[in-house]
């Protein structure tokens, strides 16, 4: 089954009760059971069923199964947002006194989250470049995971996922990859050795900016050694390759309550079905817009991995199958000029989001990254004159004319 067919038919059949071709919205808090014995078996994990929508829900589960298939994982857990997915994915692996190693050029919200973990006795070490040697230099005996994004947002740096996976596995720890910006349309990190994949489904998967969501997918291959991961090792004795997901669903996901709402799962499932078509068009538009901007006399610089002079062009070509993503950044010399460009755009919305069907722009330094120090902004690749563009599916002629006049 090819990718776009899989989007429509993979782990997705008409509702067995009504024949509905879209998964019904089970907008309910809880589920009735015929006997106390039946509910006892489900609570204790001796039988399968639904208890409470904070724990599991048929609409949410249908979405989880579809994403797990696309990412080639053994299962998935959907969350209330992309940030909750990242938080739960990482906290399921670490305890007080542990460390994690993360790419430095990551989304500001993720950077802030990892910094705040110090309040709970967990240290994050950030690397300055996407080179695997930079990651290796930060790994210690206390490191419990390596984290990266497929494309740094907004730094636009691209790590070698296979090399990072080899590094992580040499230390018996997982590689956790945020695949939000590229989605399984361009890359499936698990195929390149990653162990856990996270998404903000609010972005490209949803595609229309209509709902917030996140998801965690597990490869199910790590042995979870007793010395490195004693709690996961205990779960492995009972749940085998589902140990990570079982610990997550029975622990943090249930206890914190950051679950995806059934209606959001429905909206994300609807968006998922056109993901391939949208990404194809948006990647094509992004490349053409980047080439146009790189020749524009009012533009100082353009950062897009699809430009042959870009330092990540080769690795992007290898990992993303000849496409280069939907996001680019460019500079116009100053913050004031960046504001002027944004204010004069007609089609591109000034929005704190990416991955919408519409083109979106933002000035990162004055918004998402405004609370960080100049040194931290430099680490994350944020410049004062930078405009970040999430390229949409409009006609490219209109987009080029719009940016030209702005």
C-alpha positions as CSV (number, residue, x, y, z in Angstrom):
1,X,0.0,0.0,0.0
2,X,1.5,3.3,-1.1
3,X,1.6,6.4,1.2
4,X,-1.5,8.3,0.0
5,X,-3.6,5.1,-0.1
6,X,-2.4,4.3,3.4
7,X,-3.6,7.8,4.5
8,X,-7.1,6.9,3.4
9,X,-7.3,3.1,4.1
10,X,-4.5,2.2,6.5
11,X,-6.0,1.2,9.8
12,X,-9.2,2.9,8.7
13,X,-12.4,1.1,7.9
14,X,-16.0,2.2,7.9
15,X,-17.7,2.1,11.3
16,X,-18.7,-1.5,11.9
17,X,-22.0,-0.5,13.5
18,X,-23.3,2.2,11.2
19,X,-21.1,1.9,8.1
20,X,-20.0,5.6,8.5
21,X,-17.0,6.2,6.3
22,X,-15.5,8.6,8.9
23,X,-14.9,7.6,12.5
24,X,-17.8,8.7,14.7
25,X,-17.2,11.2,17.5
26,X,-17.6,9.4,20.8
27,X,-18.2,12.6,22.7
28,X,-18.5,11.0,26.1
29,X,-16.7,11.0,29.4
30,X,-17.2,7.4,30.3
31,X,-18.5,4.0,29.1
32,X,-21.1,1.8,30.6
33,X,-20.4,-1.9,31.3
34,X,-22.9,-4.7,31.9
35,X,-21.3,-6.2,35.0
36,X,-18.9,-5.1,37.8
37,X,-16.7,-8.1,36.9
38,X,-16.3,-6.9,33.3
39,X,-15.2,-3.4,34.5
40,X,-12.8,-5.0,37.0
41,X,-11.1,-7.0,34.3
42,X,-10.7,-3.9,32.1
43,X,-9.3,-1.8,35.0
44,X,-6.8,-4.5,35.8
45,X,-5.7,-5.0,32.2
46,X,-7.1,-8.5,31.9
47,X,-9.6,-7.5,29.2
48,X,-9.8,-4.8,26.6
49,X,-12.4,-2.0,26.7
50,X,-13.0,1.7,27.3
51,X,-13.3,3.1,30.8
52,X,-13.0,6.9,30.7
53,X,-12.1,9.3,27.9
54,X,-9.1,10.6,29.8
55,X,-7.6,7.1,29.5
56,X,-8.9,5.9,26.1
57,X,-11.7,6.7,23.7
58,X,-12.7,5.0,20.4
59,X,-12.4,8.2,18.3
60,X,-9.0,9.0,19.8
61,X,-7.8,5.4,19.4
62,X,-8.8,5.3,15.8
63,X,-6.5,8.4,15.2
64,X,-3.7,6.8,17.2
65,X,-3.8,3.6,15.1
66,X,-3.6,5.5,11.9
67,X,-0.6,7.6,12.9
68,X,1.2,4.6,14.4
69,X,0.8,2.8,11.0
70,X,2.2,5.8,9.1
71,X,5.2,6.2,11.4
72,X,5.7,2.4,11.5
73,X,5.5,2.2,15.2
74,X,3.9,-0.5,17.4
75,X,1.4,2.0,18.9
76,X,0.7,5.6,19.8
77,X,-0.7,7.8,22.5
78,X,-2.6,11.0,21.5
79,X,-2.3,14.0,23.7
80,X,-3.9,17.4,24.2
81,X,-1.2,19.3,22.4
82,X,2.2,19.0,20.8
83,X,3.9,20.3,24.0
84,X,2.1,17.8,26.2
85,X,3.2,15.1,23.8
86,X,6.9,16.2,24.1
87,X,6.6,16.6,27.9
88,X,5.0,13.1,28.5
89,X,7.3,11.4,26.0
90,X,10.4,12.7,27.8
91,X,9.1,12.4,31.4
92,X,8.2,8.8,30.7
93,X,12.0,8.2,30.4
94,X,13.6,10.4,33.1
95,X,13.7,10.7,36.9
96,X,15.3,13.1,39.3
97,X,19.1,13.2,38.7
98,X,18.9,12.2,35.0
99,X,19.9,14.2,32.0
100,X,18.9,14.6,28.4
101,X,20.8,15.9,25.4
102,X,18.9,18.0,22.9
103,X,19.5,19.9,19.7
104,X,19.8,23.6,20.4
105,X,18.0,24.9,17.4
106,X,14.6,23.7,18.5
107,X,11.2,25.3,18.9
108,X,11.2,27.8,21.7
109,X,8.4,26.1,23.7
110,X,10.4,22.9,23.7
111,X,13.6,24.7,24.7
112,X,11.7,26.4,27.6
113,X,10.2,23.1,28.7
114,X,13.6,21.4,28.8
115,X,15.1,24.3,30.8
116,X,12.3,24.1,33.3
117,X,13.0,20.5,34.0
118,X,15.9,21.7,36.1
119,X,13.3,22.6,38.8
120,X,12.6,18.9,39.1
121,X,16.2,17.7,39.2
122,X,16.5,16.9,35.5
123,X,19.3,18.6,33.4
124,X,19.0,19.4,29.7
125,X,22.3,19.8,27.8
126,X,21.9,21.7,24.5
127,X,24.2,21.2,21.5
128,X,25.2,24.1,19.3
129,X,25.3,22.3,15.9
130,X,23.4,19.4,14.3
131,X,26.7,17.5,13.9
132,X,26.6,14.1,15.7
133,X,29.9,14.9,17.3
134,X,28.3,17.8,19.1
135,X,25.7,15.5,20.6
136,X,28.3,12.9,21.5
137,X,30.3,15.4,23.5
138,X,27.3,16.1,25.7
139,X,26.3,12.5,26.5
140,X,27.2,11.4,30.1
141,X,26.4,8.4,32.2
142,X,23.3,10.2,33.4
143,X,21.9,10.8,29.9
144,X,18.6,9.0,29.3
145,X,17.7,10.2,25.9
146,X,18.7,12.3,22.9
147,X,16.1,14.7,21.4
148,X,16.1,16.4,18.1
149,X,13.7,17.8,15.5
150,X,13.9,16.6,11.9
151,X,14.3,20.3,10.9
152,X,15.2,22.8,13.5
153,X,12.4,25.4,14.0
154,X,13.4,28.1,13.1
155,X,17.2,27.4,12.8
156,X,16.5,25.1,9.8
157,X,19.4,22.8,10.7
158,X,19.0,19.1,9.9
159,X,20.6,16.3,11.9
160,X,21.7,12.9,10.5
161,X,19.0,10.8,12.1
162,X,20.7,7.5,11.4
163,X,24.0,8.7,12.9
164,X,22.2,10.1,16.0
165,X,20.3,6.8,16.4
166,X,23.6,4.9,16.3
167,X,25.0,7.2,19.0
168,X,22.0,6.8,21.2
169,X,22.0,3.0,20.9
170,X,25.7,2.8,21.7
171,X,24.7,4.3,25.1
172,X,21.6,2.1,25.4
173,X,19.3,5.1,25.3
174,X,16.5,6.1,22.9
175,X,16.5,8.7,20.2
176,X,13.4,10.9,20.4
177,X,12.5,12.8,17.2
178,X,10.0,15.6,16.7
179,X,8.6,15.0,13.2
180,X,6.1,17.8,13.2
181,X,7.7,19.9,10.4
182,X,8.2,17.1,8.0
183,X,5.6,14.4,8.9
184,X,5.8,10.9,7.6
185,X,5.2,12.2,4.1
186,X,8.9,13.2,4.0
187,X,10.6,11.1,6.6
188,X,9.8,8.3,8.9
189,X,12.4,8.6,11.7
190,X,11.7,5.0,12.9
191,X,13.0,3.7,9.6
192,X,16.2,5.6,10.2
193,X,16.7,4.2,13.7
194,X,14.7,6.5,16.0
195,X,12.9,5.0,18.9
196,X,10.1,7.5,19.7
197,X,8.5,10.0,17.4
198,X,6.4,12.9,18.5
199,X,4.2,15.3,16.6
200,X,2.2,18.5,17.2
201,X,-0.8,17.4,15.2
202,X,-2.1,21.0,15.3
203,X,0.2,21.7,12.4
204,X,0.5,19.8,9.1
205,X,-1.5,16.7,10.2
206,X,-4.6,18.9,11.0
207,X,-3.8,21.3,8.2
208,X,-6.5,23.8,8.7
209,X,-5.7,25.3,12.1
210,X,-8.9,24.0,13.6
211,X,-7.7,22.0,16.6
212,X,-4.8,21.5,19.0
213,X,-3.3,18.0,19.5
214,X,-0.1,16.0,19.9
215,X,0.9,12.3,19.6
216,X,3.6,10.0,20.7
217,X,4.6,6.9,18.6
218,X,6.9,4.1,19.9
219,X,9.1,1.8,17.8
220,X,8.9,-0.9,20.5
221,X,12.4,-2.2,20.0
222,X,14.5,-1.1,22.9
223,X,15.3,-3.7,25.6
224,X,15.1,-1.2,28.4
225,X,18.0,-2.5,30.5
226,X,17.5,-2.8,34.2
227,X,20.4,-0.5,35.1
228,X,19.4,2.4,32.8
229,X,15.6,2.1,33.0
230,X,14.6,0.0,36.0
231,X,10.9,1.0,35.8
232,X,10.6,0.3,32.1
233,X,12.4,-2.9,32.6
234,X,9.7,-4.0,35.0
235,X,7.0,-3.1,32.5
236,X,8.8,-5.0,29.8
237,X,8.5,-8.2,31.9
238,X,4.7,-8.0,31.5
239,X,4.1,-6.0,28.4
240,X,7.1,-7.0,26.2
241,X,7.6,-4.6,23.3
242,X,4.7,-2.4,24.5
243,X,6.5,-1.5,27.7
244,X,7.0,2.2,27.0
245,X,3.4,2.7,25.9
246,X,2.0,0.7,28.8
247,X,4.0,2.7,31.3
248,X,3.0,5.9,29.6
249,X,-0.8,5.2,29.4
250,X,-1.0,3.6,32.9
251,X,1.1,6.4,34.4
252,X,1.7,10.0,33.3
253,X,-0.9,10.1,30.5
254,X,-3.6,8.9,32.9
255,X,-2.5,10.8,35.9
256,X,-1.7,14.2,34.4
257,X,-4.8,14.1,32.1
258,X,-3.3,15.7,29.0
259,X,-5.5,13.6,26.7
260,X,-6.7,14.5,23.3
261,X,-10.4,15.4,23.1
262,X,-12.6,13.2,20.9
263,X,-13.7,16.1,18.7
264,X,-10.0,17.1,18.1
265,X,-9.2,13.6,17.2
266,X,-12.0,13.6,14.6
267,X,-10.7,16.9,13.1
268,X,-7.1,15.6,13.0
269,X,-8.3,12.4,11.4
270,X,-10.1,14.4,8.7
271,X,-7.0,16.5,8.1
272,X,-4.8,13.5,7.9
273,X,-6.5,12.2,4.8
274,X,-5.3,15.1,2.6
275,X,-1.8,15.3,4.2
276,X,0.1,13.9,1.2
277,X,-1.6,16.2,-1.3
278,X,-1.1,19.3,0.9
279,X,2.6,18.6,1.6
280,X,3.4,17.9,-2.0
281,X,1.9,21.3,-3.1
282,X,3.3,23.2,-0.1
283,X,6.9,21.8,-0.5
284,X,6.8,22.7,-4.2
285,X,5.6,26.2,-3.3
286,X,8.3,26.6,-0.6
287,X,11.1,25.7,-2.9
288,X,9.9,28.1,-5.6
289,X,9.3,30.9,-3.1
290,X,12.8,30.3,-1.5
291,X,14.4,30.5,-4.9
292,X,12.5,33.7,-5.7
293,X,13.4,35.4,-2.4
294,X,17.1,34.4,-2.8
295,X,17.2,36.5,-5.9
296,X,15.2,39.4,-4.5
297,X,17.3,42.6,-4.0
298,X,15.5,43.5,-0.8
299,X,16.3,40.2,0.9
300,X,19.6,39.8,2.8
301,X,19.6,36.1,3.2
302,X,17.3,33.0,2.8
303,X,17.5,29.7,4.8
304,X,15.8,26.8,3.1
305,X,17.4,23.3,2.8
306,X,16.1,23.0,-0.8
307,X,18.6,25.6,-2.0
308,X,21.7,23.9,-3.4
309,X,24.0,26.3,-1.6
310,X,22.4,25.4,1.7
311,X,24.8,23.4,4.0
312,X,22.0,20.9,4.7
313,X,21.0,20.3,1.1
314,X,22.7,16.9,0.8
315,X,21.4,15.4,4.1
316,X,17.9,16.9,3.4
317,X,17.9,15.3,-0.1
318,X,18.9,11.9,1.4
319,X,16.5,11.9,4.3
320,X,13.4,13.6,2.9
321,X,13.2,12.0,-0.5
322,X,13.9,15.0,-2.7
323,X,11.5,17.3,-0.9
324,X,12.6,20.0,1.5
325,X,9.7,20.9,3.7
326,X,7.2,23.7,4.0
327,X,9.1,26.2,6.2
328,X,11.7,28.8,5.3
329,X,13.2,31.8,6.9
330,X,14.6,35.0,5.4
331,X,16.1,38.3,6.5
332,X,15.7,41.9,5.4
333,X,18.3,43.7,7.4
334,X,16.5,44.8,10.5
335,X,13.6,44.2,12.8
336,X,11.9,47.3,11.5
337,X,12.1,46.1,7.9
338,X,10.9,42.7,8.9
339,X,7.8,44.2,10.6
340,X,7.2,46.3,7.5
341,X,7.2,43.2,5.3
342,X,4.9,41.3,7.6
343,X,2.5,44.3,7.9
344,X,2.3,44.6,4.1
345,X,1.6,41.0,3.2
346,X,-1.9,40.4,1.9
347,X,-2.2,36.6,1.7
348,X,0.2,35.5,4.4
349,X,-1.3,35.6,7.9
350,X,0.7,36.9,10.8
351,X,0.1,33.9,13.0
352,X,1.9,31.9,15.7
353,X,1.5,28.6,14.0
354,X,2.9,26.5,11.1
355,X,1.6,23.8,8.8
356,X,-1.7,25.5,7.9
357,X,-3.1,25.2,4.4
358,X,-2.6,29.0,4.2
359,X,0.8,30.7,4.2
360,X,1.7,32.0,7.7
361,X,4.4,34.4,8.8
362,X,5.9,35.6,12.1
363,X,8.8,37.6,13.5
364,X,10.3,35.0,15.9
365,X,12.6,37.3,17.8
366,X,9.8,39.6,19.1
367,X,7.3,36.8,19.8
368,X,8.0,33.1,20.5
369,X,11.6,33.8,21.4
370,X,11.3,37.2,23.1
371,X,11.8,35.9,26.6
372,X,15.2,34.3,25.8
373,X,18.6,35.9,26.2
374,X,20.5,37.0,23.1
375,X,22.8,34.0,23.6
376,X,19.9,31.6,23.7
377,X,18.3,33.2,20.6
378,X,21.7,32.8,18.8
379,X,21.7,29.1,19.8
380,X,18.2,28.6,18.4
381,X,19.2,30.5,15.2
382,X,16.9,33.4,15.8
383,X,17.9,36.7,14.2
384,X,16.5,40.2,14.7
385,X,15.7,40.6,11.0
386,X,14.3,37.1,10.5
387,X,10.8,36.4,9.1
388,X,9.7,32.8,9.4
389,X,7.4,31.5,6.7
390,X,5.2,28.5,6.7
391,X,4.3,28.2,3.1
392,X,0.8,27.3,2.2
393,X,-1.0,25.9,-0.9
394,X,-1.9,29.1,-2.6
395,X,-1.0,29.6,-6.3
396,X,2.7,30.3,-6.2
397,X,2.3,33.2,-8.7
398,X,0.2,35.0,-6.1
399,X,2.6,34.2,-3.3
400,X,5.6,35.6,-5.2
401,X,3.7,38.7,-6.1
402,X,2.6,39.2,-2.5
403,X,6.1,38.9,-1.1
404,X,7.5,41.1,-3.8
405,X,5.1,44.0,-3.2
406,X,5.6,43.6,0.6
